[in-house]
Amino acid sequence: MKNHILIVLCLCCIAVQASAKIKVACVGNSITYGYGIANRETDSYPSQLQGLLGEEYEVGNFGKSGATLLNHGHRPYMQQEEFRKAMDFAGDVVVIHLGINDTDPRDWPNYRDEFITDYCALIDSFRLVNPKTRIIIARLSPISNRHSRFQSGTRDWLEEIQQVIPVIAKARNVELTDFHTPLYNRPDLFPDGLHPNKQGASIMADVVYKHITGNYGGLQLPAIYSDGMVLQRDVPLHIQGIADAGEEVTVLIKGQKAHAIAGKDGRWTAELKPLKAGGPYTFSVSTKKDRLTFQNVMAGEVWLCSGQSNMAFKLRYAAEWSKEKVQRSTNIVQYPIRLYNLNPVYPTSDTEWDSLSLSRVNELKYLKPASWTDCTPETAADFSAVAYYFGRMLQDSLQVPIGLIANAVGGTTIESWIDRHTMEFEFPNILNNWMHNDFIQDWCRSRGAKNIALALKKESGFPMTQNGESLQRHPYQPCYMYEAGIKPLEQFPIRGVIWYQGESNAHNKDAHAKLFPLLVDSWRRNWQQPEMPFLFVQLSSLTRPSWPWFRDSQRLLQQQVPHTGMAVSSDVGDSLDVHPRRKQPVGERLARLALADVYRHPYFTAHPSAAQGPVLNNVWNEKESTVLRFDFAEGLTSSDGAALRSFELADEFGIFHPAEAHINGIRIIVSSPEVKWPTAVRYGWEPFSHGNLINAYGIPASTFYTQITP
């Protein structure tokens, strides 16, 4: 009888244990609590997490508005009723998201040295009530630049706290998750700049669900990995992707095998040894459950081709296209050109976007899905003309496969292509209320307002701040194209960048002079290539009054930013059209720069002036003339056989007068009977330049302005 009773009791205990739910305690401040969410009981992140985890879990919300992690803070979490309830709950899993309120000037400046100690004490408290508890601490959700104290301290103190949290995770051997990264690129989800809305809370719930379960949806690679892709030759290849946590990933190509383990965040990176140019290869990535196989893969030279409309300008509209179709087939089997063409779903034409378009733009789904294709007359016709001529010349000269990624959107500003962290720390004022911000060209602001007109109406239901400012995203908005167009490439290996942009920033050369180096540094950090080649096109000629100054600013930037090169295009402009149709010279000048400076091609080593037009090196007054000395000046001449024109000298009052110019070897002698003591010289200083100075290889000199040092 006693044995029967013992068996029944054991079965009951087993049944109770089997039915016991896994308890998840969500610890935090008002963001965990669900402040600002209309139905926080169902839509806060812990409530949505409960729905994702299902009946096997019990999720408790122990968020306290205003709570600080610091025990000497203005509202210490460990002194609140929510903390005591969380202790009584004794969760099997504890997710901690604290530190946001510690950026208050009452807290971090005074007690930052206690943050690690206090966080460790909180962790130890939960372990005390449940020694087997699984503790997950989170990198903090973002604080928007719209926050009232953003520049006065919050931005910098948040950054310091974010850096400390991984240290705590390692010191206390707890797990680390990340609320910051998936929310950072979605400022539209933060009506007050601090608290995420229902959709933002959904993203947080998804992060925690995946971290707890390890279910990341199986093996995934960025969309740019497809059949026919070109992998960058001669460099270690870091292949990155997603898999379920803990899964082993195997990467195979050309006899190479590399392995990686997916981390708690689902991310993995496998490194392949450098590939020599060639192919086609089969490239496969697999786990025990999944396999992705890509055929017809080549190894060669890969370039990103980006900017605004003159880079996006299609080959079919170029002046040279009809001749191109007749004379040449673009697909050479042994050394193919492959194209990856990213096009916008919604052009920024003079139209209003509908609600579906606006929603997709907010979700950063602005570019159409693409795949790698062979370069044929049919596929090339709708590809970037500048990029095509650039790639074709590289193919001819290097005799290797070429991969071109076209990622350019008409009208986009340079600030839209720079990452948010850089802008927050280096140029934060341009982020403020972009549609009423004078740093941003008025045409871009008005066109953006036209596109998103529906979202500007309060009754539309689209996201707005508490003050009624629209949070609708747009491609011209600072950081948008980086988030929608560069991040999705996920550091796909490339050799370098060609860039044609500036028309939408020509109103403010000084702002652009700050932004251009930020762009270059931003992309070099993204690809982890500090010396990544960045070749750009100087604006052409057009009857817009600010362009002479802007072109000269670009000329100076080439000298100031290392590992850049500038292709001059002022001789192929159109006085009435911002989109000149002569694209072949522009693409080939970029290619010449790449062949000379990146590939050290023997021809350009022997003939440096074949890659670069005459570059002003020095200027001085000598007797009654001004002497200009040039580099890359082999065979200085005029493009049309006429006398040199468009040179001017400034008198002692800074007034410019027309001047005569004569070639003397690698020098040009400039003089004017009206200027006895020249103080400055300029060349081609017109919106639509008529300058005609070239070298022996037909490469034009940049327009320029320079003062003369006595």
C-alpha positions in Angstrom: 0.0 0.0 0.0 2.8 2.4 0.9 4.5 1.7 -2.4 1.3 2.6 -4.3 1.1 5.8 -2.4 4.7 6.7 -3.1 4.2 6.0 -6.8 1.1 8.2 -6.9 2.9 11.0 -5.1 5.9 10.7 -7.5 3.5 10.8 -10.5 1.8 13.9 -9.1 5.2 15.6 -8.6 6.2 14.8 -12.1 2.9 16.1 -13.4 3.3 19.3 -11.5 6.8 19.8 -12.8 5.7 19.1 -16.3 2.9 21.7 -16.1 5.1 24.3 -14.4 5.7 27.3 -16.6 9.0 28.9 -17.3 8.9 32.3 -15.6 10.4 35.3 -17.5 10.8 38.5 -15.5 11.1 41.7 -17.5 12.9 44.2 -15.3 13.3 47.8 -16.4 12.0 51.3 -16.5 9.1 53.0 -18.3 10.1 51.4 -21.6 9.6 48.0 -20.1 6.4 49.2 -18.3 5.0 50.4 -21.7 4.7 54.1 -21.0 3.0 55.9 -23.9 1.5 52.8 -25.4 -2.3 53.1 -25.5 -3.0 49.5 -24.4 0.1 48.7 -22.5 -1.5 45.7 -20.8 -1.5 43.9 -24.2 1.0 45.9 -26.3 4.0 46.6 -24.0 7.0 44.5 -24.9 6.6 42.0 -22.1 2.9 41.5 -23.1 3.9 40.9 -26.7 6.7 38.6 -25.6 4.1 36.5 -23.8 2.2 36.0 -27.0 5.4 35.0 -28.8 6.5 32.5 -26.2 3.1 30.9 -25.7 1.5 29.0 -22.8 4.7 27.3 -21.7 6.0 30.6 -20.4 4.7 33.1 -17.8 6.0 36.6 -18.5 6.0 39.2 -15.7 6.3 43.0 -16.3 8.3 44.6 -13.6 9.0 47.9 -15.2 9.1 51.1 -13.1 8.8 54.5 -14.8 11.7 56.7 -14.0 13.8 54.0 -12.4 17.6 54.2 -12.3 20.0 51.4 -12.1 22.2 53.5 -9.8 21.4 53.1 -6.2 22.3 56.7 -5.6 20.2 57.8 -8.6 17.0 59.8 -8.3 14.8 56.7 -8.3 16.8 53.5 -7.6 15.1 50.4 -9.0 16.2 48.3 -6.1 14.2 50.6 -3.8 11.0 50.2 -5.7 8.0 47.9 -5.1 8.5 46.5 -8.6 11.9 45.1 -7.6 10.4 43.4 -4.6 7.7 41.8 -6.8 10.4 40.7 -9.2 12.3 39.1 -6.4 9.1 37.2 -5.2 8.5 36.1 -8.8 12.0 34.4 -8.8 12.1 34.2 -12.6 13.8 31.3 -14.4 14.8 34.0 -16.9 15.4 37.6 -16.0 15.7 40.3 -18.7 17.1 43.5 -17.5 16.9 46.8 -19.4 18.0 49.6 -17.1 20.3 52.6 -17.6 18.3 55.0 -19.7 17.3 57.2 -16.8 20.8 57.2 -15.5 21.7 59.6 -18.2 19.9 62.3 -16.2 22.3 65.0 -15.0 21.4 64.2 -11.4 22.8 60.7 -11.9 25.6 59.8 -14.3 27.9 62.8 -13.7 27.9 62.2 -10.0 27.7 58.4 -9.6 29.0 56.8 -12.8 31.8 55.1 -10.8 29.1 53.1 -9.0 27.3 51.8 -12.1 29.1 48.5 -12.5 29.0 47.7 -8.8 25.3 48.5 -8.6 24.5 46.5 -11.7 26.4 43.5 -10.3 24.4 43.8 -7.1 21.2 43.7 -9.0 22.3 40.6 -10.9 23.4 38.9 -7.6 20.0 39.6 -6.0 18.1 37.6 -8.7 20.6 34.8 -8.4 20.1 34.7 -4.7 16.4 34.0 -5.0 16.9 31.6 -7.9 20.4 30.3 -8.3 19.5 28.6 -11.6 18.1 31.7 -13.1 19.2 32.7 -16.6 20.0 36.4 -16.6 20.0 38.5 -19.8 21.0 42.1 -19.8 20.4 44.4 -22.7 22.2 47.1 -24.5 19.9 50.1 -24.1 17.3 51.2 -26.6 18.2 54.4 -28.4 17.5 58.0 -27.3 16.7 60.3 -30.2 18.5 63.5 -31.1 15.1 65.1 -30.4 15.6 64.6 -26.7 15.8 67.9 -24.9 19.2 67.1 -23.3 20.6 65.2 -26.2 23.6 67.4 -26.9 24.0 68.7 -23.3 24.9 65.3 -22.0 22.4 62.5 -22.7 24.1 61.5 -26.0 27.5 61.1 -24.5 26.4 59.5 -21.2 24.3 57.0 -23.1 27.3 56.1 -25.2 29.4 55.5 -22.0 26.7 53.3 -20.4 26.3 51.3 -23.6 30.1 50.6 -23.5 29.9 49.5 -19.9 27.0 47.0 -20.2 29.0 44.3 -22.2 31.8 44.6 -19.6 29.2 43.8 -16.9 27.9 40.8 -18.9 31.4 39.4 -19.1 32.3 40.1 -15.5 29.1 38.4 -14.1 28.9 35.7 -16.8 25.4 36.7 -17.9 24.0 36.8 -21.4 23.9 40.0 -23.4 21.2 41.0 -25.8 20.7 44.2 -27.8 17.7 46.5 -28.0 19.8 49.3 -29.5 20.7 48.0 -32.9 17.3 46.9 -34.2 15.6 50.2 -33.0 18.4 52.6 -33.8 17.5 53.0 -37.5 13.8 53.5 -36.7 13.4 57.0 -35.1 9.8 57.0 -36.5 8.9 54.5 -33.7 9.7 56.9 -30.9 7.0 59.7 -30.7 8.7 61.4 -27.8 12.3 60.4 -28.8 12.6 58.0 -25.8 9.7 55.6 -25.5 9.0 53.2 -28.4 5.4 52.8 -29.6 3.6 49.5 -30.1 5.6 48.6 -33.2 8.8 49.4 -31.4 7.8 47.3 -28.4 7.1 44.5 -30.9 10.7 44.7 -32.1 11.9 44.5 -28.5 9.7 41.4 -27.8 11.0 39.8 -31.0 14.6 40.4 -29.8 14.0 38.7 -26.4 11.9 35.9 -27.9 14.8 35.0 -30.3 17.4 35.3 -27.6 15.5 33.0 -25.1 14.5 30.4 -27.7 17.5 30.6 -30.0 15.1 30.6 -32.9 16.2 33.0 -35.6 14.3 31.4 -38.5 17.2 29.2 -39.7 20.0 29.9 -42.0 20.0 33.3 -43.8 22.4 35.4 -45.9 22.0 39.0 -47.0 20.0 39.4 -50.2 23.1 40.4 -52.2 24.3 36.8 -52.0 22.7 35.2 -55.1 23.6 33.1 -58.2 26.0 34.9 -60.5 27.5 37.1 -57.8 31.1 38.3 -57.9 33.3 37.9 -54.8 36.2 40.2 -54.2 39.4 38.6 -55.2 42.8 38.6 -53.3 41.4 39.6 -49.9 40.2 37.4 -46.9 36.4 37.1 -47.3 34.3 37.5 -44.2 31.0 35.9 -45.0 28.3 37.0 -42.5 24.8 35.8 -41.9 22.1 34.6 -39.5 21.3 31.1 -38.1 19.7 29.6 -35.1 21.8 30.2 -31.9 24.5 27.7 -31.4 24.3 26.2 -34.9 27.5 25.3 -36.7 27.7 26.9 -40.2 29.9 25.5 -43.0 31.0 27.6 -46.0 32.4 25.9 -49.1 33.9 27.3 -52.3 36.7 26.1 -54.6 37.9 23.4 -52.2 37.9 25.7 -49.2 35.9 24.9 -46.1 35.3 27.4 -43.3 33.2 27.0 -40.1 31.5 29.3 -37.7 29.1 29.1 -34.8 26.0 31.3 -34.6 26.1 33.3 -31.4 23.3 34.0 -28.9 22.3 36.9 -31.3 22.1 34.5 -34.2 25.0 36.1 -36.0 27.9 34.3 -37.4 31.0 35.2 -39.5 33.1 32.7 -41.5 36.4 33.7 -43.0 37.6 32.4 -46.4 41.1 32.6 -47.6 41.6 35.0 -50.6 40.4 33.7 -54.0 42.2 34.3 -57.2 40.3 35.8 -60.1 38.3 33.2 -61.9 35.3 30.9 -61.8 32.5 30.0 -62.2 32.3 28.3 -58.8 29.6 26.8 -56.7 29.3 28.5 -53.3 27.4 26.8 -50.5 26.5 27.7 -46.9 24.9 25.0 -44.7 23.9 24.0 -41.2 22.5 20.6 -40.1 19.0 21.8 -41.0 19.5 24.2 -44.0 21.6 24.6 -47.1 22.0 27.6 -49.4 23.7 27.0 -52.7 24.8 29.6 -55.3 25.9 28.7 -58.8 28.0 30.5 -61.4 29.9 32.5 -58.8 33.0 34.5 -59.9 36.0 36.0 -58.1 37.1 39.4 -59.4 36.9 43.1 -58.7 33.7 44.4 -57.0 32.8 48.1 -56.8 29.9 50.0 -55.2 28.6 52.7 -57.5 26.5 55.2 -55.5 25.2 58.8 -55.3 22.2 60.6 -56.8 20.6 60.9 -60.2 23.8 61.3 -62.4 25.0 58.0 -61.0 21.6 56.5 -61.4 21.3 57.8 -65.0 20.6 54.8 -67.2 22.8 53.7 -70.0 19.9 53.7 -72.5 19.7 57.5 -72.2 23.4 58.2 -72.5 24.6 60.0 -75.6 26.9 57.1 -76.5 24.4 54.3 -76.1 23.2 53.9 -79.7 26.8 53.6 -80.9 27.6 51.2 -78.0 24.8 48.8 -79.0 26.2 48.5 -82.5 29.9 48.3 -81.8 30.2 46.0 -78.8 28.8 43.1 -76.9 29.3 43.8 -73.3 29.3 40.2 -72.0 32.7 38.6 -72.4 32.4 35.0 -71.3 35.9 34.5 -69.9 35.9 37.8 -68.0 32.2 38.8 -67.4 30.8 41.9 -66.0 28.1 41.2 -63.5 25.5 43.7 -62.4 23.6 44.1 -59.1 21.1 46.9 -59.7 19.2 48.4 -56.8 16.4 50.6 -57.9 13.9 52.6 -55.7 10.4 51.3 -55.5 9.0 54.8 -55.4 10.8 57.5 -57.4 11.1 60.9 -55.8 9.2 62.5 -58.7 6.8 65.4 -58.2 4.0 63.2 -56.8 2.3 62.3 -53.6 3.0 58.8 -52.2 0.1 56.6 -51.1 -0.2 55.1 -47.6 1.4 51.8 -48.6 4.4 53.5 -50.1 4.8 55.7 -47.0 4.7 52.6 -44.7 7.2 50.7 -46.7 9.6 53.7 -46.7 9.3 53.8 -42.9 10.2 50.2 -42.8 13.4 50.9 -44.8 12.0 48.9 -47.8 12.7 51.6 -50.3 14.9 49.6 -52.7 13.5 46.8 -54.9 14.9 43.3 -54.3 17.7 42.6 -56.8 19.9 39.7 -58.0 23.1 39.4 -59.9 22.8 39.4 -63.7 25.2 39.1 -66.6 25.9 42.3 -68.3 24.3 42.2 -71.7 23.0 45.0 -73.9 19.5 44.3 -72.5 20.5 44.4 -68.8 23.1 47.2 -69.2 20.5 49.5 -70.8 18.8 50.0 -67.4 22.0 50.1 -65.4 24.0 53.2 -64.4 25.8 54.6 -67.4 28.8 55.9 -65.4 29.1 52.6 -63.6 28.9 50.6 -66.8 31.7 52.6 -68.6 33.8 52.4 -65.4 33.4 48.6 -65.2 34.0 48.1 -68.9 37.3 49.9 -68.8 38.4 47.9 -65.8 37.4 44.7 -67.5 39.4 45.6 -70.6 42.5 46.6 -68.6 42.6 44.0 -65.8 41.1 41.0 -67.7 39.3 39.7 -64.6 35.6 39.4 -63.8 34.0 42.7 -62.6 31.1 43.1 -60.2 29.2 46.4 -60.1 26.7 47.2 -57.4 24.5 50.2 -58.4 22.9 51.9 -55.4 22.0 55.4 -56.4 18.8 57.4 -55.9 18.0 60.7 -57.6 18.0 63.8 -55.5 19.5 62.2 -52.4 21.6 64.4 -50.2 25.0 63.4 -49.0 23.8 63.5 -45.4 21.2 60.8 -46.2 24.1 58.4 -47.0 25.9 58.8 -43.7 25.3 56.6 -40.6 23.3 57.9 -37.7 26.0 57.5 -35.1 28.4 59.7 -37.1 25.8 62.4 -37.6 24.8 62.4 -33.9 28.3 63.0 -32.8 29.8 65.0 -35.7 26.9 67.0 -37.2 23.9 66.7 -34.9 22.2 69.9 -35.9 21.4 68.6 -39.4 19.2 65.9 -37.8 16.8 68.4 -36.3 13.4 68.7 -38.0 14.9 68.0 -41.5 12.0 69.5 -43.5 12.6 72.9 -41.9 16.4 72.7 -41.6 18.5 75.2 -43.7 21.4 72.8 -43.8 19.3 70.8 -46.2 18.7 72.2 -49.7 15.2 73.8 -50.0 14.4 71.8 -53.2 15.0 68.6 -51.4 12.8 69.7 -48.5 10.0 70.8 -50.8 10.2 67.7 -52.9 10.2 65.5 -49.8 7.2 67.4 -48.4 5.3 66.7 -51.7 6.1 63.0 -51.6 5.0 62.6 -47.9 2.1 65.1 -48.0 -0.4 62.4 -46.8 1.7 61.7 -43.7 1.8 65.4 -42.8 -1.9 65.4 -42.1 -2.6 64.8 -38.4 -5.7 62.7 -39.2 -3.7 60.4 -41.5 -2.6 58.2 -38.6 1.1 58.2 -39.6 3.7 58.6 -36.8 4.1 62.1 -35.3 5.9 63.6 -32.4 4.0 64.9 -29.4 4.3 68.3 -30.9 2.7 67.3 -34.2 5.9 67.0 -36.2 5.8 64.2 -38.7 8.1 61.3 -38.1 7.6 60.0 -41.7 10.8 58.9 -43.3 12.1 60.0 -46.8 15.2 59.1 -48.9 16.4 62.8 -48.6 16.3 62.7 -44.8 19.7 62.5 -43.0 20.8 58.9 -42.5 17.9 57.3 -44.5 19.8 56.0 -47.5 22.6 54.6 -45.3 20.0 52.7 -43.3 17.9 51.6 -46.3 20.7 51.2 -48.9 24.1 50.6 -47.2 23.3 48.6 -44.1 21.4 45.9 -46.0 24.5 45.1 -48.0 25.9 43.8 -44.7 29.5 44.6 -45.5 29.5 42.5 -48.7 33.2 42.5 -49.7 34.1 45.3 -52.2 37.3 46.8 -53.5 36.1 50.4 -53.4 33.5 53.0 -54.2 32.7 55.4 -57.1 30.5 58.3 -56.1 28.6 60.9 -58.2 26.7 63.3 -55.9 26.6 66.9 -54.9 23.9 68.6 -56.9 21.6 68.4 -53.8 24.3 69.9 -51.6 25.7 72.6 -53.9 23.8 75.3 -52.0 26.2 75.0 -49.0 29.8 74.1 -49.9 30.9 74.6 -46.3 28.5 72.1 -44.9 29.4 69.7 -47.7 33.1 70.1 -46.9 32.3 68.8 -43.4 30.0 66.1 -44.6 32.1 64.5 -47.4 34.9 63.3 -45.1 32.2 62.0 -42.7 30.7 60.0 -45.6 34.0 58.5 -46.6 34.9 57.6 -43.0 31.4 56.2 -42.4 31.7 53.8 -45.2 35.3 52.8 -44.5 34.3 51.9 -41.0 31.3 50.0 -42.2 33.5 47.9 -44.5 36.3 47.9 -42.0 38.7 49.2 -44.7 40.4 52.3 -43.4 42.0 53.0 -46.8 39.2 51.9 -49.0 39.4 53.7 -52.3 36.7 56.4 -52.8 36.6 57.9 -56.2 34.2 60.7 -57.0 33.0 62.9 -59.8 33.3 66.7 -59.6 30.1 68.5 -60.6 29.8 69.3 -64.3 28.9 72.6 -65.8 25.4 74.0 -65.4 24.0 77.5 -65.1 23.6 77.4 -61.3 25.5 80.3 -59.6 26.9 78.3 -56.6 28.6 75.6 -58.7 32.0 77.3 -59.2 32.6 77.5 -55.5 31.2 74.0 -55.0 33.5 72.5 -57.7 36.5 74.2 -56.1 35.5 72.8 -52.7 35.5 69.3 -54.2 38.9 69.9 -55.7 40.3 70.7 -52.3 38.6 67.7 -50.7 40.4 65.4 -53.0 43.6 66.8 -51.6 42.5 66.6 -48.0 40.8 63.2 -47.8 43.4 60.3 -48.2 42.8 57.6 -50.8 40.3 59.6 -52.8 40.4 60.6 -56.4 38.3 63.1 -58.4 37.2 62.9 -62.0 36.6 66.2 -63.7 33.4 66.5 -65.7 33.0 70.3 -66.3 33.8 69.8 -70.0 30.9 67.4 -70.6 28.2 69.4 -68.9 25.0 70.9 -70.3 24.1 74.5 -69.6 20.4 73.7 -69.2 20.3 70.1 -68.0 21.5 68.9 -64.6 21.7 65.4 -66.2 24.3 65.8 -69.0 24.1 62.8 -71.4 27.8 62.3 -72.1 28.6 59.6 -69.5 31.3 57.6 -71.2 34.1 60.2 -70.4 33.0 60.3 -66.8 33.0 56.6 -66.2 36.3 56.1 -68.0 38.0 58.9 -66.0 37.0 57.2 -62.8 38.4 53.9 -64.2 41.7 55.6 -65.1 42.0 56.8 -61.5 41.3 53.3 -60.2 43.8 51.7 -62.6 46.5 54.2 -61.6 46.0 54.6 -57.9 44.3 51.3 -56.8 45.7 48.7 -59.3 49.0 50.4 -60.1 48.6 49.4 -63.7 51.9 49.6 -65.5 50.7 51.8 -68.3 49.5 54.5 -65.8 52.6 54.1 -63.7 54.6 55.0 -66.8 52.1 57.7 -67.9 50.6 59.3 -64.8 49.1 62.1 -66.8 46.9 59.5 -68.6 44.9 59.1 -65.4 44.6 62.6 -64.0 44.1 66.0 -65.6 46.4 68.9 -64.8 46.4 69.6 -61.1 47.5 73.0 -59.8 50.6 72.6 -57.6 51.9 76.1 -56.9 51.3 79.7 -57.9 53.5 82.8 -57.6 54.1 86.2 -59.1 57.1 86.7 -61.2 57.9 90.2 -62.6 54.6 91.3 -64.3 53.1 87.8 -64.6 51.6 85.1 -62.5 53.1 81.6 -62.8 51.0 78.5 -62.3 52.8 75.2 -61.9 50.8 71.9 -62.6 51.3 68.2 -61.8 50.1 65.6 -64.3 50.9 68.2 -66.9 52.5 66.2 -69.7 51.7 67.9 -73.0 49.7 70.8 -71.7 47.4 72.2 -74.4 43.9 73.4 -75.2 41.1 71.0 -76.0 40.1 72.9 -79.2 43.4 74.1 -80.5 42.4 77.7 -79.6 44.2 79.9 -77.1 43.7 79.1 -73.4 40.6 80.9 -72.0 38.7 81.5 -68.8 41.8 82.6 -66.8 41.3 85.7 -64.5 43.5 87.7 -62.2 42.4 89.7 -59.1 43.9 93.1 -58.4 44.8 94.4 -54.9 41.1 95.1 -54.2 40.0 91.6 -55.1 38.4 92.6 -58.3 38.9 90.0 -61.1 39.9 90.9 -64.7 40.2 88.7 -67.8 43.8 87.5 -68.3 45.8 86.0 -71.1 47.4 82.6 -70.5 50.3 80.9 -72.3 51.8 77.4 -71.9 55.4 77.0 -70.9 56.2 73.4 -70.3 54.3 72.3 -67.2 53.7 75.9 -66.3 51.2 78.5 -67.5 52.0 82.2 -67.5 49.1 84.4 -66.8 49.0 88.2 -67.1 46.6 91.1 -67.5 47.4 94.7 -68.3 44.7 95.8 -65.8 46.4 94.0 -62.9 49.8 95.1 -61.7 49.9 93.2 -58.4 47.8 90.1 -58.7 46.4 88.8 -55.4 44.4 85.8 -56.7 43.9 83.7 -59.9 41.0 81.6 -61.0 40.2 79.4 -64.0 36.9 78.4 -65.5 35.1 80.3 -62.8 31.6 80.2 -64.3 28.7 78.0 -63.5 28.9 76.7 -67.0 32.7 76.6 -67.6 34.3 77.4 -70.9 37.8 76.4 -69.7 39.8 74.4 -72.3 43.0 73.4 -70.5 43.9 69.7 -70.9 47.0 67.5 -70.9 48.3 65.3 -73.7 45.8 62.5 -72.9 42.8 64.8 -73.2 42.1 64.9 -69.4 40.8 68.3 -68.4 42.0 70.5 -65.6 39.6 71.3 -62.8 38.3 74.8 -62.5 39.9 76.5 -59.6 40.4 79.6 -57.4 43.5 80.3 -55.4 45.0 83.2 -53.7 48.6 84.3 -54.4 50.9 84.4 -51.5 53.2 87.5 -51.8 
